[in-house]
Amino acid sequence: MSTTVKDGALITVDPSDSTVLDWDWGTRHLAVGVTISTSTFRLVAIRQAASPSPVTLDNASILTGSRSTQVRIVGASDAALGDLFELSNRITTSETPAQIKERSIRLLVEQK
């Protein structure tokens, strides 16, 4: 099961879990008929006990219908409790001219 994130949200990630996160761009950020052409994710450490970042991303994708995106958080088992990261998703739209939009959330490594 995945979690749909809200702009600016703080998501807690258990070190032993792999967590799938969805961005629903179509509901709030895209006009009717507009789709996502490209999507990239970026993870930046804000506060961490170890270096380099032990948290990684995989399986980034544009979902069916091309109005939402998804990524999986993995590798948090090597992160320290209390580590904090910013995860952003940047998309390019199918419009002419295309728009570029970016939204971010924060990930906190915490025992659940």
C-alpha positions as protocol buffer text, in pm:
chain_id: "A"
residue {
  index: 1
  type: MET
  ca { x: 0 y: 0 z: 0 }
}
residue {
  index: 2
  type: SER
  ca { x: 127 y: 350 z: -80 }
}
residue {
  index: 3
  type: THR
  ca { x: 83 y: 680 z: 101 }
}
residue {
  index: 4
  type: THR
  ca { x: -41 y: 988 z: -87 }
}
residue {
  index: 5
  type: VAL
  ca { x: 155 y: 1289 z: 34 }
}
residue {
  index: 6
  type: LYS
  ca { x: 43 y: 1649 z: 76 }
}
residue {
  index: 7
  type: ASP
  ca { x: 265 y: 1946 z: -12 }
}
residue {
  index: 8
  type: GLY
  ca { x: 497 y: 2030 z: 277 }
}
residue {
  index: 9
  type: ALA
  ca { x: 399 y: 1721 z: 482 }
}
residue {
  index: 10
  type: LEU
  ca { x: 623 y: 1554 z: 739 }
}
residue {
  index: 11
  type: ILE
  ca { x: 628 y: 1177 z: 680 }
}
residue {
  index: 12
  type: THR
  ca { x: 780 y: 938 z: 934 }
}
residue {
  index: 13
  type: VAL
  ca { x: 976 y: 644 z: 796 }
}
residue {
  index: 14
  type: ASP
  ca { x: 1054 y: 340 z: 1008 }
}
residue {
  index: 15
  type: PRO
  ca { x: 1412 y: 217 z: 955 }
}
residue {
  index: 16
  type: SER
  ca { x: 1296 y: -137 z: 877 }
}
residue {
  index: 17
  type: ASP
  ca { x: 1030 y: -40 z: 620 }
}
residue {
  index: 18
  type: SER
  ca { x: 1033 y: 31 z: 249 }
}
residue {
  index: 19
  type: THR
  ca { x: 776 y: 305 z: 199 }
}
residue {
  index: 20
  type: VAL
  ca { x: 598 y: 392 z: -129 }
}
residue {
  index: 21
  type: LEU
  ca { x: 490 y: 755 z: -164 }
}
residue {
  index: 22
  type: ASP
  ca { x: 248 y: 900 z: -425 }
}
residue {
  index: 23
  type: TRP
  ca { x: 215 y: 1260 z: -542 }
}
residue {
  index: 24
  type: ASP
  ca { x: -135 y: 1336 z: -675 }
}
residue {
  index: 25
  type: TRP
  ca { x: -58 y: 1629 z: -906 }
}
residue {
  index: 26
  type: GLY
  ca { x: -388 y: 1613 z: -1093 }
}
residue {
  index: 27
  type: THR
  ca { x: -615 y: 1698 z: -801 }
}
residue {
  index: 28
  type: ARG
  ca { x: -459 y: 2034 z: -708 }
}
residue {
  index: 29
  type: HIS
  ca { x: -189 y: 2133 z: -957 }
}
residue {
  index: 30
  type: LEU
  ca { x: -290 y: 2034 z: -1311 }
}
residue {
  index: 31
  type: ALA
  ca { x: -568 y: 2165 z: -1532 }
}
residue {
  index: 32
  type: VAL
  ca { x: -813 y: 1917 z: -1683 }
}
residue {
  index: 33
  type: GLY
  ca { x: -648 y: 1725 z: -1969 }
}
residue {
  index: 34
  type: VAL
  ca { x: -292 y: 1820 z: -1870 }
}
residue {
  index: 35
  type: THR
  ca { x: -55 y: 1530 z: -1801 }
}
residue {
  index: 36
  type: ILE
  ca { x: 297 y: 1482 z: -1665 }
}
residue {
  index: 37
  type: SER
  ca { x: 567 y: 1442 z: -1931 }
}
residue {
  index: 38
  type: THR
  ca { x: 868 y: 1397 z: -1700 }
}
residue {
  index: 39
  type: SER
  ca { x: 923 y: 1348 z: -1328 }
}
residue {
  index: 40
  type: THR
  ca { x: 1239 y: 1353 z: -1115 }
}
residue {
  index: 41
  type: PHE
  ca { x: 1290 y: 1306 z: -742 }
}
residue {
  index: 42
  type: ARG
  ca { x: 1564 y: 1456 z: -528 }
}
residue {
  index: 43
  type: LEU
  ca { x: 1657 y: 1366 z: -169 }
}
residue {
  index: 44
  type: VAL
  ca { x: 1859 y: 1613 z: 42 }
}
residue {
  index: 45
  type: ALA
  ca { x: 1975 y: 1554 z: 398 }
}
residue {
  index: 46
  type: ILE
  ca { x: 1873 y: 1828 z: 641 }
}
residue {
  index: 47
  type: ARG
  ca { x: 1995 y: 1657 z: 958 }
}
residue {
  index: 48
  type: GLN
  ca { x: 2178 y: 1326 z: 969 }
}
residue {
  index: 49
  type: ALA
  ca { x: 2412 y: 1137 z: 1197 }
}
residue {
  index: 50
  type: ALA
  ca { x: 2591 y: 946 z: 919 }
}
residue {
  index: 51
  type: SER
  ca { x: 2732 y: 1052 z: 586 }
}
residue {
  index: 52
  type: PRO
  ca { x: 2663 y: 999 z: 298 }
}
residue {
  index: 53
  type: SER
  ca { x: 2287 y: 970 z: 310 }
}
residue {
  index: 54
  type: PRO
  ca { x: 2190 y: 612 z: 399 }
}
residue {
  index: 55
  type: VAL
  ca { x: 1837 y: 663 z: 263 }
}
residue {
  index: 56
  type: THR
  ca { x: 1787 y: 598 z: -109 }
}
residue {
  index: 57
  type: LEU
  ca { x: 1506 y: 611 z: -363 }
}
residue {
  index: 58
  type: ASP
  ca { x: 1400 y: 361 z: -627 }
}
residue {
  index: 59
  type: ASN
  ca { x: 1110 y: 269 z: -856 }
}
residue {
  index: 60
  type: ALA
  ca { x: 1034 y: 632 z: -944 }
}
residue {
  index: 61
  type: SER
  ca { x: 751 y: 642 z: -1196 }
}
residue {
  index: 62
  type: ILE
  ca { x: 468 y: 835 z: -1356 }
}
residue {
  index: 63
  type: LEU
  ca { x: 151 y: 642 z: -1276 }
}
residue {
  index: 64
  type: THR
  ca { x: -130 y: 535 z: -1510 }
}
residue {
  index: 65
  type: GLY
  ca { x: -315 y: 839 z: -1639 }
}
residue {
  index: 66
  type: SER
  ca { x: 1 y: 1052 z: -1616 }
}
residue {
  index: 67
  type: ARG
  ca { x: -139 y: 1281 z: -1346 }
}
residue {
  index: 68
  type: SER
  ca { x: 44 y: 1139 z: -1044 }
}
residue {
  index: 69
  type: THR
  ca { x: 393 y: 1014 z: -957 }
}
residue {
  index: 70
  type: GLN
  ca { x: 540 y: 757 z: -721 }
}
residue {
  index: 71
  type: VAL
  ca { x: 871 y: 671 z: -555 }
}
residue {
  index: 72
  type: ARG
  ca { x: 984 y: 414 z: -298 }
}
residue {
  index: 73
  type: ILE
  ca { x: 1203 y: 502 z: 3 }
}
residue {
  index: 74
  type: VAL
  ca { x: 1454 y: 225 z: 80 }
}
residue {
  index: 75
  type: GLY
  ca { x: 1768 y: 186 z: 286 }
}
residue {
  index: 76
  type: ALA
  ca { x: 1642 y: 366 z: 596 }
}
residue {
  index: 77
  type: SER
  ca { x: 1770 y: 72 z: 807 }
}
residue {
  index: 78
  type: ASP
  ca { x: 2115 y: 235 z: 792 }
}
residue {
  index: 79
  type: ALA
  ca { x: 1981 y: 578 z: 893 }
}
residue {
  index: 80
  type: ALA
  ca { x: 1995 y: 704 z: 1250 }
}
residue {
  index: 81
  type: LEU
  ca { x: 1674 y: 772 z: 1438 }
}
residue {
  index: 82
  type: GLY
  ca { x: 1603 y: 1144 z: 1410 }
}
residue {
  index: 83
  type: ASP
  ca { x: 1764 y: 1186 z: 1065 }
}
residue {
  index: 84
  type: LEU
  ca { x: 1564 y: 1435 z: 859 }
}
residue {
  index: 85
  type: PHE
  ca { x: 1551 y: 1463 z: 479 }
}
residue {
  index: 86
  type: GLU
  ca { x: 1375 y: 1681 z: 222 }
}
residue {
  index: 87
  type: LEU
  ca { x: 1226 y: 1488 z: -70 }
}
residue {
  index: 88
  type: SER
  ca { x: 1115 y: 1689 z: -372 }
}
residue {
  index: 89
  type: ASN
  ca { x: 932 y: 1587 z: -689 }
}
residue {
  index: 90
  type: ARG
  ca { x: 981 y: 1803 z: -998 }
}
residue {
  index: 91
  type: ILE
  ca { x: 754 y: 1753 z: -1298 }
}
residue {
  index: 92
  type: THR
  ca { x: 722 y: 1894 z: -1649 }
}
residue {
  index: 93
  type: THR
  ca { x: 370 y: 1918 z: -1790 }
}
residue {
  index: 94
  type: SER
  ca { x: 239 y: 1828 z: -2136 }
}
residue {
  index: 95
  type: GLU
  ca { x: 114 y: 2184 z: -2201 }
}
residue {
  index: 96
  type: THR
  ca { x: 248 y: 2415 z: -2470 }
}
residue {
  index: 97
  type: PRO
  ca { x: 446 y: 2587 z: -2340 }
}
residue {
  index: 98
  type: ALA
  ca { x: 528 y: 2327 z: -2077 }
}
residue {
  index: 99
  type: GLN
  ca { x: 525 y: 2422 z: -1710 }
}
residue {
  index: 100
  type: ILE
  ca { x: 773 y: 2299 z: -1450 }
}
residue {
  index: 101
  type: LYS
  ca { x: 636 y: 2240 z: -1100 }
}
residue {
  index: 102
  type: GLU
  ca { x: 811 y: 2119 z: -785 }
}
residue {
  index: 103
  type: ARG
  ca { x: 673 y: 2020 z: -445 }
}
residue {
  index: 104
  type: SER
  ca { x: 855 y: 1893 z: -135 }
}
residue {
  index: 105
  type: ILE
  ca { x: 794 y: 1695 z: 180 }
}
residue {
  index: 106
  type: ARG
  ca { x: 1016 y: 1606 z: 475 }
}
residue {
  index: 107
  type: LEU
  ca { x: 1105 y: 1253 z: 585 }
}
residue {
  index: 108
  type: LEU
  ca { x: 1186 y: 1182 z: 950 }
}
residue {
  index: 109
  type: VAL
  ca { x: 1345 y: 848 z: 1041 }
}
residue {
  index: 110
  type: GLU
  ca { x: 1159 y: 731 z: 1348 }
}
residue {
  index: 111
  type: GLN
  ca { x: 1083 y: 400 z: 1516 }
}
residue {
  index: 112
  type: LYS
  ca { x: 714 y: 313 z: 1469 }
}
